[in-house]
């Protein structure tokens, strides 16, 4: 999935911090599984 969305994928230590990301607390988010975009119904 990262190859398909490379512009918006960041590693844990390289995430862009914005006022919205601070509000949502994205620094605590983890992705455990991402299905292939072609297999999404």
DOLUMSE-258822 format. One line per 2 residues: number of its first residue (from 1); their letters; for each residue y, x, z of N, C-alpha, C, O. Coordinates in steps of 0.001 Angstrom, whole numbers, plus 524288, in hexadecimal, padded with zeros to 5 digits. Layout:
# residues N
NUM> a> Y/X/Z/Y/X/Z/Y/X/Z/Y/X/Z; ...
This chain:
# residues 41
1> xx> 7FB5A/80334/80000/80000/80000/80000/804E2/8035D/80000/808D5/801F1/7FDA8; 8049F/807BD/80294/8093E/80B13/802D8/80ACB/80CF8/7FD69/80F70/80D5D/7FC3A
3> xx> 806F9/80E23/7FA1B/8083A/80FDC/7F4D2/80AF8/80B89/7F1C7/80E62/80CA3/7EE92; 80987/806A7/7F2BC/80BF0/80241/7F00C/8116A/80127/7F20E/814B1/7FF26/7EF29
5> xx> 8126F/8026B/7F6EF/8177B/80141/7F958/819E8/80631/7FBA3/81C2D/80612/7FFDF; 8196C/80A73/7F8DC/81B1E/80F8E/7FAC3/820C7/80F92/7FCB2/821F9/81245/8007E
7> xx> 82437/80CB0/7FA3B/829BC/80CAB/7FBBF/82A94/80A76/80131/82E82/80BAA/803B1; 826F8/80741/80312/827B0/804DC/80834/823B9/806BA/80C3D/8238E/8049E/8108E
9> xx> 8208D/80A9B/80AF3/81CAD/80C9B/80EA1/81EAE/81194/81136/82089/81529/80E98; 81E48/811BA/81652/81FFD/81643/81946/81BE7/81779/81D61/81953/813F5/81F69
11> xx> 81B56/81C6D/81E93/817CB/81DCF/822D3/81A62/81C7C/82802/81F17/81B84/82839; 81758/81C73/82C21/81937/81AE5/8314D/81E20/81DE3/832E2/821BC/81B8B/83505
13> xx> 81E5C/822E7/831E9/822C9/82605/833AF/82744/82648/82FC6/82B2E/828DE/830D3; 826CD/823AA/82B47/82AE5/823DE/82753/82D11/81E7F/825F5/82F72/81DDF/821D3
15> xx> 82C51/81AAC/82945/82E51/81572/82835/8343D/8156D/8287E/8368E/817FC/82BD8; 836A9/81288/824F6/83C52/811FC/824F5/83DDF/80E41/82953/83BAC/80A01/829CC
17> xx> 841A2/80FD2/82C7F/84352/80C85/830D6/8484E/8099A/82F59/84C32/80C00/82DD8; 8482A/8047C/82FC6/84CAF/8012B/82EBB/84D6F/7FD91/83367/84A32/7FD75/836F5
19> xx> 851B3/7FAA1/83363/85290/7F6F1/837B1/84E3B/7F2D3/837CD/84CA2/7F115/83BFD; 84C58/7F147/83335/84820/7ED6B/832EF/84306/7EFB8/834F7/84030/7ED26/837E0
21> xx> 841D9/7F48F/83373/83CFF/7F6F4/8354D/83D0F/7F7A5/83B35/83900/7F730/83DBE; 841A6/7F8C0/83D6C/84214/7F930/8431F/84109/7F3E6/845AC/83E45/7F397/84997
23> xx> 84343/7EFBA/8436F/8428C/7EA75/84593/83CD4/7E8CA/8454F/83AC7/7E687/84906; 83A44/7E9E6/840EE/834D1/7E855/84030/830FB/7EC02/842DF/82C69/7EAAC/84389
25> xx> 832C8/7F093/84466/82F5E/7F454/84702/82B2F/7F688/84373/826BB/7F73B/84522; 82C86/7F7AA/83E7A/8288D/7F96C/83AC2/82628/7FEAD/83C32/821F7/80002/83A40
27> xx> 828B9/801AE/83F8D/82674/806AF/8412B/82158/805E8/84428/81E61/8099D/844EC; 82051/80116/845D5/81B7B/7FFE1/848A4/81768/7FD49/84526/81318/7FC2C/846F6
29> xx> 818A6/7FC4C/84036/81503/7F9AC/83CAE/810DE/7FD7D/83ABF/811EA/80222/83A12; 80C2D/7FB7D/839E0/807E5/7FE79/83790/80530/7FB14/8338A/80470/7F667/83463
31> xx> 803B8/7FD6E/82F25/800B4/7FAAC/82B2B/7FB23/7FCA5/82B95/7FA21/8014C/82AE7; 7F78D/7F925/82CB0/7F210/7FA95/82D4C/7EEFE/7F9FB/82838/7EB4C/7FCE6/8273F
33> xx> 7F08B/7F621/824EF/7EDB1/7F515/8201E/7F161/7F2A5/81C30/7F461/7EF1B/81D75; 7F11E/7F490/8176E/7F438/7F250/8133A/7F092/7F17C/80E97/7EE95/7F547/80C67
35> xx> 7EFA5/7EC8D/80D09/7EC46/7EB98/80884/7EEF0/7ED66/80381/7F3BA/7EDB5/8033B; 7EBDC/7EE8C/7FFA6/7EDF4/7EFFF/7FA90/7F149/7EB7D/7F88E/7EF78/7E709/7F8A2
37> xx> 7F61B/7EC71/7F6C1/7F980/7E82F/7F4E3/7F6FC/7E4D4/7F0A5/7F850/7E03D/7F01D; 7F363/7E70B/7EDA1/7F0C6/7E415/7E97C/7ECE7/7E022/7EBB5/7EB5C/7DC7B/7E8FD
39> xx> 7EB51/7E0D4/7F0A5/7E777/7DD5A/7F30F/7E9E9/7D92C/7F67E/7E718/7D622/7F8EE; 7EF14/7D8F2/7F6BE/7F1B2/7D509/7F9F8/7F19C/7CFD0/7F728/7F326/7CF71/7F29D
41> x> 7EFD1/7CBCE/7F9D7/7EF60/7C6A0/7F768/7F486/7C3D4/7F7D2/7F502/7BF65/7F605
